[in-house]
Structures are given as structure tokens and as C-alpha cells.
Amino acid sequence: MDKARIATLWLDGCSGCHMSLLDIDERLLDIASAIELVFSPLVDNKEFPENVDLTLVEGALANEEDIEKIKMVRARTKLLVALGDCAVTGNVPAMRNNFVLADVLHRGYVDNATANCGPPVHEVPQLEPKVIPLHELVAVDLFVPGCPPSADLIFFVLSEVLAGRIPDLSTRSHFGN
């Protein structure tokens, strides 16, 4: 049997969802023989590959680079999972949506700066006017809420998908947990 090609992606978020993934601990060994980790910030792959079976995406869409990445990932992934409240709702990154982007940048890079005043313009992706959750731009196949989702929930999702089932999360998760 072929191994499932699994990827993870970290967009605009805190990496808490990836930390929960690692908190699966020794249970990772239970699934290791069934998967090939083809892309992740946890490994050294530079390019997102074609023909990925499952991608877990952490974080919201906040800048032009995030938008380019998620479109490419969606095109190359069979089952796309919004992992965590930032990917599902925008959560903390979207808190800036209550303000004008120029005001946010001024506050962060001028009002509170003592050196190099002004927003970065080189080698930093330009922020979008609003932060959005994944499903507002691409089709999402499964939503796994939580801030972050627990290791048990992530393990359940991976186990179910590897068994060929779409996990029923109705009694296992809710936002912020």
C-alpha cells in the first residue's frame, strides 16, 4: 500500500497548531509507517510538491504571500484541512480588521519605533487590507477548530483520514478549545 502524502503549512498564526501536532508524541509512531511527510515547516523541504493527499493548514490569510501559497497548495492537495481557529475564522490575526491597515502599520512601525521608523518595504510580503480565514479564498474540506486544537483531536483527524474516513468532529471540538 502506498503511503499517504501529508503536508503541513503555517501561514499567519502563532505555530501553536504545529506544536499540538508535535504533542501527539509517541502516537506519531503509530501513523509514521502510513505517511510520507512531503512538506512542512518542521522539515527542510523548500517547494510544495504536487499530488499531496492531505494538507493541514495553520493560520489565516494576511498578506500577498499567504494568498499565493494557499492557492498553490489548494491546487496540489486532495484534502485541505483548516487547522485551528486562525485558519477557520481568522481569530487573533483578524483582530486588526477593526482598524485601517495604514493606522495599524503607523502604530507599529512609527509611533512605537525608536529605530528604522516606517513599515518594512523590502523582503517582507505586503499585508492585505483585511485578514481572512482560508475558506473565504479556497475550498476547505475539513475544519478543525481550537486554539490550538488538542493533540488528541489532531491525532483523531489524522487516524480517521488515514483509515479513509472523513472525521466527525461534532462531539469532539469547538472554537477556542
C-alpha positions as CSV (number, residue, x, y, z in Angstrom):
1,M,0.0,0.0,0.0
2,D,1.3,3.5,-0.9
3,K,1.9,5.9,1.9
4,A,-0.3,9.0,2.2
5,R,1.5,12.1,1.1
6,I,1.0,14.6,4.0
7,A,1.9,18.2,4.2
8,T,1.6,21.0,6.8
9,L,1.7,24.7,6.2
10,W,2.0,27.6,8.6
11,L,0.5,30.9,7.4
12,D,-0.3,33.9,9.7
13,G,-0.6,32.4,13.1
14,C,1.5,31.5,16.2
15,S,2.6,28.0,15.4
16,G,0.5,26.6,18.2
17,C,-1.2,24.2,15.9
18,H,2.1,22.7,14.8
19,M,3.1,22.5,18.5
20,S,-0.1,20.5,19.2
21,L,0.8,18.3,16.2
22,L,4.2,17.5,17.8
23,D,2.4,16.9,21.1
24,I,1.0,13.8,19.6
25,D,4.3,12.4,20.9
26,E,4.8,8.7,20.6
27,R,1.5,8.3,18.8
28,L,3.3,9.8,15.8
29,L,5.0,6.4,15.5
30,D,1.6,4.8,15.1
31,I,1.0,6.8,11.9
32,A,4.6,7.1,10.7
33,S,4.5,3.9,8.7
34,A,1.4,5.1,6.8
35,I,2.6,8.6,5.8
36,E,5.3,10.4,3.9
37,L,5.7,14.0,5.2
38,V,6.4,15.8,1.9
39,F,6.3,19.4,3.1
40,S,6.2,21.2,6.5
41,P,7.9,24.0,8.4
42,L,9.1,21.1,10.6
43,V,11.3,19.7,7.9
44,D,13.6,21.2,5.3
45,N,11.5,21.0,2.1
46,K,11.7,24.2,0.0
47,E,9.0,23.7,-2.5
48,F,5.4,22.4,-2.1
49,P,5.1,19.3,-4.2
50,E,2.4,18.1,-6.5
51,N,-0.1,15.3,-5.6
52,V,-0.4,15.8,-1.9
53,D,-3.1,13.7,-0.2
54,L,-3.7,15.8,2.9
55,T,-2.5,19.3,3.9
56,L,-3.0,20.7,7.4
57,V,-3.0,24.5,7.1
58,E,-2.5,26.6,10.2
59,G,-3.0,30.3,10.2
60,A,-5.1,33.0,8.4
61,L,-4.5,34.8,5.1
62,A,-2.9,38.1,6.0
63,N,-0.5,39.0,3.2
64,E,0.1,38.5,-0.5
65,E,2.5,35.6,0.1
66,D,-0.2,33.7,2.1
67,I,-2.7,34.1,-0.7
68,E,-0.2,32.9,-3.4
69,K,0.7,29.9,-1.2
70,I,-2.8,28.8,-0.3
71,K,-3.9,28.9,-4.0
72,M,-1.0,26.8,-5.0
73,V,-1.5,24.4,-2.0
74,R,-5.2,24.0,-2.8
75,A,-4.4,23.2,-6.4
76,R,-1.9,20.5,-5.4
77,T,-3.9,18.9,-2.5
78,K,-6.7,16.4,-2.4
79,L,-7.9,17.1,1.1
80,L,-7.3,20.5,2.6
81,V,-7.8,20.9,6.4
82,A,-8.2,24.3,8.1
83,L,-6.3,23.5,11.3
84,G,-7.1,25.8,14.3
85,D,-9.2,28.9,14.8
86,C,-6.9,31.2,12.8
87,A,-7.4,29.1,9.7
88,V,-11.1,28.5,10.4
89,T,-12.2,32.1,11.4
90,G,-9.2,34.4,11.2
91,N,-9.1,34.6,15.0
92,V,-6.3,36.7,16.6
93,P,-4.6,37.8,13.3
94,A,-8.0,39.1,12.1
95,M,-8.3,41.4,15.2
96,R,-6.6,44.1,13.1
97,N,-9.6,44.1,10.7
98,N,-11.2,46.5,13.1
99,F,-8.7,49.2,12.1
100,V,-7.5,50.8,8.9
101,L,-4.3,49.0,7.8
102,A,-2.4,52.2,7.4
103,D,-3.2,53.1,11.0
104,V,-2.0,49.7,12.2
105,L,1.3,50.0,10.3
106,H,1.8,53.5,11.6
107,R,1.2,52.5,15.2
108,G,3.5,49.5,15.0
109,Y,6.3,51.0,12.9
110,V,6.3,54.7,13.6
111,D,4.6,55.5,16.9
112,N,6.3,52.7,18.8
113,A,9.6,52.6,16.9
114,T,12.9,54.0,18.1
115,A,14.9,53.0,15.1
116,N,14.2,52.2,11.5
117,C,10.9,54.1,11.6
118,G,8.4,53.1,9.0
119,P,6.8,49.9,7.7
120,P,9.2,47.4,6.1
121,V,9.1,47.6,2.3
122,H,11.8,45.1,1.2
123,E,11.8,41.3,1.6
124,V,8.5,41.4,3.6
125,P,5.2,40.5,2.0
126,Q,2.8,43.3,1.8
127,L,-0.2,43.0,4.2
128,E,-3.6,42.6,2.7
129,P,-6.2,45.2,3.9
130,K,-8.1,42.5,5.8
131,V,-7.2,39.1,7.3
132,I,-9.4,36.3,6.1
133,P,-9.9,32.6,7.0
134,L,-9.0,30.0,4.4
135,H,-12.5,29.2,3.2
136,E,-13.1,32.8,2.0
137,L,-10.5,32.2,-0.7
138,V,-10.2,28.5,-1.4
139,A,-12.3,25.4,-0.8
140,V,-11.7,23.8,2.5
141,D,-12.6,20.1,3.0
142,L,-12.4,19.9,6.8
143,F,-12.5,22.5,9.6
144,V,-10.6,21.6,12.8
145,P,-11.3,24.4,15.4
146,G,-9.3,25.0,18.5
147,C,-6.7,27.5,19.7
148,P,-4.9,25.3,19.3
149,P,-6.7,22.0,18.6
150,S,-5.6,19.4,21.1
151,A,-3.0,16.7,20.2
152,D,-5.8,14.2,20.7
153,L,-8.1,15.9,18.2
154,I,-5.3,16.2,15.6
155,F,-4.4,12.5,16.1
156,F,-8.1,11.5,15.7
157,V,-8.3,13.6,12.5
158,L,-5.1,12.0,11.0
159,S,-6.2,8.5,12.1
160,E,-9.6,8.8,10.5
161,V,-8.3,10.3,7.3
162,L,-5.6,7.6,7.0
163,A,-8.4,5.0,7.5
164,G,-10.2,6.5,4.6
165,R,-12.9,8.3,6.6
166,I,-13.8,12.0,7.0
167,P,-13.8,12.5,10.7
168,D,-17.0,13.5,12.5
169,L,-15.9,16.4,14.8
170,S,-19.3,17.4,16.0
171,T,-18.8,16.0,19.5
172,R,-15.0,16.3,19.7
173,S,-14.3,20.0,19.2
174,H,-15.4,23.6,19.5
175,F,-13.9,27.0,18.9
176,G,-11.2,28.1,21.4
177,N,-10.6,24.5,22.7
